[in-house]
């Protein structure tokens, strides 16, 4: 409650509206539904990040949004998603799924808005991936956009590793769940950190630190999100709706 003698509290929305900020979207198995709900809430509040970073599910939602799909358009695409749209199992060569259907779908969505490369993005975007051979986290910000998004989404054992930019790449959440490597030290950041529910948690070699807030950072964590998976896609729409509604309320809450 506002004190009669003091100024009204600064809300999360007020803080974000004060200046440019980066939107960081974390890894999280099929968490792109929730990320899209966050993007919808930000768009409806008139808050537009100056830069977007994404890891895995965050790279999918963030990359498509930065590439030119409005949040509502992205939500419509996800609500139409069926397992047959990306499910293409083949002989085990590092992963159950070949990823060819996924690749075609990304090319189709980005092609529809005329986006091919990172440089075509309406908002600067960075995808976080993991280089299997060099065993290091890599930030991709140049070149073809669709292959970079797909590489960041290549969950080990589920998808085959991707050969891109002369590297063998998999999901960036292997070492950098929140995409810290892609963040500029002096940037103001809104991090949407998804809960750890992915099979990826079993193969990660370094445990990610819990996301921390601070003077230059706001951390959004949405509790009780419905768990979405290839066999639980029906949980996607309620996850998206809960994320949008929770973020809308969170934006009006006081900033600690």
C-alpha positions in Angstrom: 0.0 0.0 0.0 1.3 3.5 -0.9 2.3 5.6 2.1 0.2 8.9 2.2 3.4 10.9 2.9 5.7 9.1 0.4 6.0 8.7 -3.4 4.3 5.7 -5.0 6.5 2.6 -5.2 8.4 2.0 -8.4 6.9 -1.0 -10.2 8.8 -3.5 -12.3 7.1 -1.9 -15.3 8.3 1.6 -14.2 11.9 0.3 -13.9 11.8 -1.4 -17.3 10.4 1.7 -19.0 13.2 3.9 -17.6 15.6 2.9 -20.3 16.9 0.3 -22.7 16.9 -3.3 -21.4 17.9 -6.8 -22.6 15.3 -9.6 -22.4 17.0 -12.9 -21.5 15.0 -16.1 -22.0 16.4 -19.2 -20.3 16.5 -22.8 -21.2 13.7 -25.0 -20.2 12.2 -28.1 -21.9 9.3 -26.9 -24.1 9.3 -23.7 -22.1 8.8 -21.6 -25.3 5.0 -21.6 -24.5 5.7 -19.7 -21.2 8.3 -17.4 -22.9 5.7 -16.5 -25.5 3.3 -15.6 -22.7 5.9 -13.3 -21.3 6.5 -11.6 -24.7 2.7 -11.1 -25.0 2.5 -9.4 -21.7 5.5 -7.1 -22.5 4.1 -6.2 -25.9 0.7 -5.3 -24.3 2.5 -3.2 -21.7 4.3 -1.3 -24.4 7.7 -2.6 -23.2 10.1 -3.5 -26.0 13.6 -4.8 -25.3 16.5 -3.3 -27.2 18.1 -6.8 -27.4 17.0 -10.4 -26.8 19.1 -13.4 -25.8 17.9 -17.0 -25.7 18.9 -20.5 -24.7 17.1 -23.6 -26.0 13.4 -22.9 -25.6 14.4 -19.2 -25.0 16.2 -19.2 -28.4 13.1 -20.5 -30.1 10.7 -18.0 -28.7 13.2 -15.1 -28.6 14.7 -15.8 -32.0 11.3 -16.0 -33.8 10.1 -12.8 -32.0 13.2 -10.9 -32.7 13.1 -12.2 -36.2 9.8 -10.5 -36.9 6.9 -12.6 -35.5 4.7 -10.6 -33.2 4.0 -12.3 -29.8 0.4 -13.0 -30.7 1.5 -14.5 -34.1 4.0 -16.7 -32.3 1.3 -17.8 -29.8 -1.0 -18.7 -32.7 1.7 -20.9 -34.2 2.4 -22.6 -30.9 -1.3 -23.3 -30.3 -1.4 -25.1 -33.7 1.7 -27.2 -32.9 1.3 -30.9 -33.1 3.9 -33.6 -32.4 3.9 -34.6 -36.1 5.2 -31.2 -37.0 8.6 -31.9 -35.5 8.7 -35.7 -34.7 11.0 -37.4 -37.2 12.8 -40.3 -35.5 15.6 -42.1 -37.3 18.5 -44.3 -36.6 20.3 -43.2 -33.4 23.1 -41.0 -34.5 23.4 -39.0 -31.3 19.7 -38.3 -30.9 16.2 -39.8 -31.4 15.0 -37.1 -33.8 16.7 -36.1 -37.0 15.6 -32.5 -36.8 14.7 -32.2 -40.4 11.0 -31.3 -39.8 12.1 -28.8 -37.1 14.5 -27.2 -39.6 11.8 -26.8 -42.3 9.4 -25.3 -39.8 11.8 -22.7 -38.7 12.7 -21.8 -42.3 9.0 -21.5 -43.1 8.2 -19.2 -40.2 11.2 -16.9 -40.7 10.8 -16.9 -44.4 7.2 -15.7 -44.0 8.5 -12.5 -42.4 11.5 -12.1 -44.7 14.2 -12.9 -42.1 17.2 -15.1 -43.1 20.1 -13.8 -41.1 20.7 -12.3 -37.7 21.2 -9.0 -39.4 17.6 -9.1 -40.6 16.1 -9.2 -37.1 13.9 -6.4 -36.0 15.6 -6.5 -32.6 19.2 -7.7 -32.1 19.3 -11.3 -31.0 21.9 -13.7 -29.6 21.5 -17.5 -29.4 23.5 -19.5 -26.8 24.8 -22.9 -27.8 27.3 -25.5 -26.6 30.3 -26.6 -28.7 30.6 -30.4 -28.2 34.1 -30.8 -29.4 35.6 -27.8 -27.8 33.4 -28.2 -24.7 32.6 -24.5 -24.4 29.6 -22.2 -24.5 29.3 -20.1 -27.6 27.2 -17.1 -28.4 25.9 -16.8 -32.0 25.0 -13.4 -33.3 25.9 -13.5 -37.0 25.0 -15.6 -40.0 21.9 -17.6 -40.8 19.3 -17.4 -38.0 17.3 -20.6 -38.3 20.3 -23.0 -38.0 21.5 -21.0 -34.9 18.0 -21.3 -33.2 17.9 -25.0 -34.0 21.4 -25.6 -32.6 20.4 -23.9 -29.4 17.3 -26.1 -29.2 19.2 -29.3 -29.8 18.5 -31.1 -26.6 21.1 -33.9 -26.2 19.8 -37.4 -26.8 16.5 -36.0 -28.1 17.9 -34.3 -31.3 21.1 -35.1 -33.2 23.9 -32.6 -32.7 23.9 -29.9 -35.4 26.9 -29.0 -37.6 26.9 -25.2 -37.9 29.6 -22.6 -38.5 32.2 -25.4 -38.5 31.2 -26.5 -35.0 29.3 -29.5 -33.6 26.6 -27.8 -31.5 23.9 -28.8 -29.0 21.6 -27.0 -26.5 23.3 -24.1 -24.9 21.7 -25.0 -21.6 24.3 -27.8 -21.1 26.6 -25.2 -19.5 24.7 -21.8 -19.5 21.1 -22.2 -18.6 20.3 -18.5 -18.3 22.5 -17.3 -21.1 24.9 -15.4 -18.9 27.6 -15.6 -21.6 25.5 -13.5 -23.9 24.8 -10.7 -21.5 26.8 -7.4 -21.5 28.0 -6.6 -18.0 26.5 -3.1 -17.8 23.2 -3.9 -19.5 19.9 -3.7 -17.7 18.4 -7.1 -17.9 15.0 -8.8 -17.5 15.6 -12.5 -17.1 12.7 -14.9 -17.5 14.1 -18.0 -15.7 12.2 -21.2 -16.3 12.1 -24.0 -13.8 14.5 -27.0 -14.4 12.2 -29.8 -15.7 14.1 -30.8 -18.8 15.8 -34.2 -19.4 18.8 -31.9 -20.1 19.3 -31.6 -16.3 20.6 -35.2 -16.3 23.5 -34.5 -18.8 24.6 -31.1 -17.7 28.2 -31.0 -16.5 28.0 -27.7 -14.6 25.2 -26.8 -12.3 23.8 -23.4 -13.1 23.6 -20.9 -10.2 20.1 -19.8 -9.2 19.3 -16.6 -11.0 20.0 -13.5 -9.0 18.4 -10.1 -9.2 20.2 -6.9 -8.5 20.3 -3.1 -9.2 20.6 -3.8 -13.0 18.6 -6.9 -13.2 15.0 -8.1 -12.7 14.3 -11.8 -12.5 10.9 -13.2 -13.4 10.1 -16.7 -12.2 6.6 -18.0 -12.7 5.5 -20.7 -10.3 3.4 -23.8 -11.0 3.7 -23.7 -14.8 2.1 -26.7 -16.5 4.8 -29.1 -17.6 4.9 -29.3 -21.4 6.6 -32.1 -23.4 6.3 -33.7 -26.8 3.7 -36.0 -25.3 2.0 -33.3 -23.2 1.5 -30.6 -25.8 -2.0 -30.0 -24.4 -0.3 -28.4 -21.4 1.1 -25.7 -23.7 -1.9 -23.4 -24.0 -2.5 -23.2 -20.2 1.3 -22.6 -19.7 1.2 -19.8 -22.2 -1.9 -18.2 -20.6 -0.5 -18.5 -17.0 2.8 -16.9 -18.1 1.0 -14.0 -19.8 -1.3 -13.4 -16.8 1.4 -13.8 -14.2 3.8 -11.5 -16.0 1.0 -8.8 -16.4 0.5 -8.8 -12.6 4.3 -9.0 -11.9 4.9 -5.8 -14.0 2.6 -3.9 -11.7 4.2 -5.2 -8.5 6.7 -3.0 -6.6 10.4 -3.4 -7.4 12.3 -4.4 -4.3 
